[in-house]
Amino acid sequence: MDPESTLPAGTPVDAEESVKPQCSQNKATIAWKDLRVLATDMKKNKKEILKGVSGYVMPNHMLAIMGPSGCGKSTLLETLAGRVGSSLEVSGDVLLNGHRSNLSYGRSAYVTQDEVLVGMLTVRETLTYSALLRLSSRMPYADKIRRVDDTLVEMGLVGVQHTKIGNWMMKVSCLFLSSKDQRKE
Protein backbone atom coordinates (compact mmCIF):
# COMPACT_ATOMS: atom_id res chain seq x y z
CA MET A 1 0.00 0.00 0.00
CA ASP A 2 1.30 3.47 -0.87
CA PRO A 3 -0.08 5.71 1.93
CA GLU A 4 0.66 8.88 -0.01
CA SER A 5 -1.67 7.96 -2.86
CA THR A 6 -4.51 6.49 -0.80
CA LEU A 7 -4.81 8.54 2.39
CA PRO A 8 -4.64 12.26 3.14
CA ALA A 9 -1.94 13.37 5.59
CA GLY A 10 -2.99 12.98 9.20
CA THR A 11 -5.27 10.00 8.56
CA PRO A 12 -4.93 7.31 11.26
CA VAL A 13 -2.78 4.49 9.92
CA ASP A 14 -0.35 1.82 10.99
CA ALA A 15 2.37 4.39 11.71
CA GLU A 16 5.33 2.03 11.29
CA GLU A 17 4.14 0.78 7.90
CA SER A 18 3.23 4.23 6.59
CA VAL A 19 6.73 5.66 6.81
CA LYS A 20 8.83 2.84 5.35
CA PRO A 21 8.33 3.49 1.61
CA GLN A 22 9.20 7.21 1.79
CA CYS A 23 12.31 7.23 4.01
CA SER A 24 15.43 8.89 2.70
CA GLN A 25 18.49 10.59 4.14
CA ASN A 26 17.39 14.13 3.30
CA LYS A 27 13.68 13.93 4.05
CA ALA A 28 11.87 13.16 7.27
CA THR A 29 8.55 11.45 7.80
CA ILE A 30 7.01 11.85 11.22
CA ALA A 31 4.36 9.38 12.33
CA TRP A 32 2.58 9.01 15.64
CA LYS A 33 0.50 6.12 16.92
CA ASP A 34 -1.85 5.94 19.90
CA LEU A 35 -0.48 9.20 21.31
CA ARG A 36 -1.94 10.04 24.69
CA VAL A 37 -1.26 13.09 26.85
CA LEU A 38 -2.47 13.28 30.41
CA ALA A 39 -2.41 16.50 32.46
CA THR A 40 -2.43 16.64 36.24
CA ASP A 41 -3.56 19.82 38.00
CA MET A 42 -2.55 21.16 41.44
CA LYS A 43 -5.29 19.11 43.13
CA LYS A 44 -3.95 15.93 41.47
CA ASN A 45 -6.97 15.72 39.15
CA LYS A 46 -6.09 14.08 35.83
CA LYS A 47 -7.45 15.04 32.42
CA GLU A 48 -6.68 13.27 29.17
CA ILE A 49 -5.90 15.92 26.55
CA LEU A 50 -4.99 13.59 23.67
CA LYS A 51 -6.76 10.25 23.50
CA GLY A 52 -5.10 7.68 21.24
CA VAL A 53 -4.25 10.03 18.36
CA SER A 54 -2.51 8.53 15.29
CA GLY A 55 -1.34 10.07 12.04
CA TYR A 56 1.64 10.95 9.89
CA VAL A 57 3.18 13.66 7.74
CA MET A 58 5.11 12.69 4.61
CA PRO A 59 8.02 14.65 3.11
CA ASN A 60 7.02 17.61 0.94
CA HIS A 61 3.51 17.66 2.39
CA MET A 62 1.79 20.12 4.67
CA LEU A 63 -0.58 19.03 7.40
CA ALA A 64 -3.33 21.33 8.66
CA ILE A 65 -4.46 20.52 12.18
CA MET A 66 -7.89 22.02 12.67
CA GLY A 67 -10.48 21.87 15.41
CA PRO A 68 -12.30 23.93 18.01
CA SER A 69 -10.55 25.72 20.84
CA GLY A 70 -9.36 23.36 23.57
CA CYS A 71 -9.42 20.17 21.49
CA GLY A 72 -5.65 19.50 21.77
CA LYS A 73 -4.18 20.94 18.55
CA SER A 74 -1.38 22.81 20.31
CA THR A 75 -0.76 19.88 22.67
CA LEU A 76 -0.29 17.56 19.69
CA LEU A 77 2.20 19.94 18.07
CA GLU A 78 4.05 20.52 21.33
CA THR A 79 4.25 16.76 21.93
CA LEU A 80 5.58 16.06 18.43
CA ALA A 81 8.12 18.89 18.80
CA GLY A 82 9.29 17.66 22.21
CA ARG A 83 8.03 20.74 24.03
CA VAL A 84 5.76 19.09 26.62
CA GLY A 85 5.96 20.35 30.16
CA SER A 86 6.88 18.22 33.15
CA SER A 87 3.27 18.23 34.37
CA LEU A 88 2.18 16.21 31.32
CA GLU A 89 2.44 12.44 30.94
CA VAL A 90 2.95 11.26 27.36
CA SER A 91 2.49 7.73 26.03
CA GLY A 92 2.35 6.22 22.56
CA ASP A 93 4.88 6.07 19.75
CA VAL A 94 6.48 8.86 17.75
CA LEU A 95 8.44 7.61 14.73
CA LEU A 96 10.99 9.55 12.73
CA ASN A 97 11.64 7.83 9.39
CA GLY A 98 10.23 4.61 10.81
CA HIS A 99 12.34 4.56 13.97
CA ARG A 100 11.02 5.22 17.45
CA SER A 101 12.18 8.62 18.51
CA ASN A 102 11.97 10.87 21.52
CA LEU A 103 11.74 14.11 19.61
CA SER A 104 13.37 16.88 21.54
CA TYR A 105 13.42 20.65 21.29
CA GLY A 106 15.65 21.60 18.37
CA ARG A 107 15.25 18.31 16.51
CA SER A 108 11.73 19.03 15.36
CA ALA A 109 9.77 22.25 15.19
CA TYR A 110 6.59 23.88 14.00
CA VAL A 111 5.48 27.40 13.19
CA THR A 112 3.58 28.84 16.14
CA GLN A 113 0.42 30.88 15.81
CA ASP A 114 2.10 33.78 17.64
CA GLU A 115 3.63 36.56 15.60
CA VAL A 116 7.34 36.20 16.36
CA LEU A 117 8.76 37.72 13.18
CA VAL A 118 10.55 41.06 13.12
CA GLY A 119 8.08 43.32 11.33
CA MET A 120 10.67 45.72 9.92
CA LEU A 121 12.47 42.96 7.99
CA THR A 122 11.58 41.67 4.54
CA VAL A 123 10.75 38.02 3.91
CA ARG A 124 14.28 37.43 2.53
CA GLU A 125 15.92 39.24 5.46
CA THR A 126 13.90 37.20 7.94
CA LEU A 127 14.90 33.88 6.35
CA THR A 128 18.52 35.01 6.11
CA TYR A 129 18.51 36.10 9.76
CA SER A 130 17.11 32.72 10.78
CA ALA A 131 19.57 30.79 8.59
CA LEU A 132 22.56 32.67 9.97
CA LEU A 133 21.47 32.01 13.55
CA ARG A 134 20.32 28.40 13.17
CA LEU A 135 22.61 26.74 10.64
CA SER A 136 25.99 25.40 11.66
CA SER A 137 28.81 27.92 12.01
CA ARG A 138 30.89 25.49 9.94
CA MET A 139 28.52 25.87 6.98
CA PRO A 140 29.89 28.41 4.48
CA TYR A 141 27.97 31.69 4.20
CA ALA A 142 27.29 31.08 0.47
CA ASP A 143 25.64 27.72 1.32
CA LYS A 144 23.42 29.41 3.88
CA ILE A 145 22.30 31.99 1.31
CA ARG A 146 21.70 29.18 -1.19
CA ARG A 147 19.50 27.50 1.44
CA VAL A 148 17.54 30.77 1.82
CA ASP A 149 17.10 30.98 -1.97
CA ASP A 150 15.91 27.35 -2.11
CA THR A 151 13.44 27.99 0.71
CA LEU A 152 12.01 31.06 -1.04
CA VAL A 153 11.44 29.00 -4.21
CA GLU A 154 10.08 25.96 -2.36
CA MET A 155 7.59 28.05 -0.38
CA GLY A 156 6.53 30.17 -3.37
CA LEU A 157 7.79 33.40 -1.79
CA VAL A 158 10.13 34.66 -4.51
CA GLY A 159 7.60 37.28 -5.64
CA VAL A 160 7.28 38.77 -2.14
CA GLN A 161 10.86 38.29 -0.91
CA HIS A 162 11.49 42.05 -0.69
CA THR A 163 8.18 42.82 1.06
CA LYS A 164 8.32 43.87 4.70
CA ILE A 165 6.55 41.39 6.93
CA GLY A 166 4.97 44.07 9.11
CA ASN A 167 3.31 43.72 12.48
CA TRP A 168 0.46 45.27 14.41
CA MET A 169 2.62 48.24 15.48
CA MET A 170 3.42 49.10 11.86
CA LYS A 171 -0.25 48.82 10.93
CA VAL A 172 -1.28 51.16 13.77
CA SER A 173 1.49 53.64 12.80
CA CYS A 174 0.37 53.61 9.18
CA LEU A 175 -3.23 54.27 10.20
CA PHE A 176 -2.11 57.08 12.51
CA LEU A 177 0.16 58.64 9.90
CA SER A 178 -2.39 58.40 7.12
CA SER A 179 -5.07 60.03 9.29
CA LYS A 180 -2.58 62.83 10.16
CA ASP A 181 -1.84 63.33 6.47
CA GLN A 182 -5.54 63.57 5.73
CA ARG A 183 -5.95 66.33 8.33
CA LYS A 184 -3.17 68.38 6.67
CA GLU A 185 -5.13 68.61 3.42
C-alpha positions, 0 to 999 in steps of 0.5 A: 500500500502506498499511503501517499496515494490512498490517504490524506496526511494525518489519517490514522494508519499503521504508523510504522508501515506508513513511513517505510516506503518514503524514508530517505536521508534528506527527508523526514517522515514523522508518524505518531501512533496511539499518542496520549497526553495526560495532564495533572492539575494542582489538586492531582486531578487528571485530564486526558488531553490527547486520546489515542491520536494517530497520524503521519506527515510525509516529506514535501507535504503540509498538514493542517491541524484544525479543530475547536478551541481546547481540542488538543491541537497545540498539545499535539504539536508541542508533543511532536516537537518535544516541548511538553511540560513536566506536568504532562504524561505522554504515552504512545509512539512517535516515529521519525523515518520509521524509527522510534524517537523521543523528539526533543526541542531543536530536533523538530519544530513547527510554526507557532500561531504567535507573531514572532517575526521582526516586522521591519524585515523583509521576507528574505531578510527574515529567512537570512537572519534565521539561517545565519542564527540556526545553521551550523557555524561550519557551513559556508555563508554562500551555502546558507544563502543558497538555502535561503534561496531554495526555501524562497522557491520551495515556499513560493515566496520569490515574488514577495521576498522584498516585502516587509513582513509588518506587524500590528505596530506598523499597521497602527502607525500607518493608520495614525500617519495616514489620518494625520496626512488627511488632516493636513489637506 
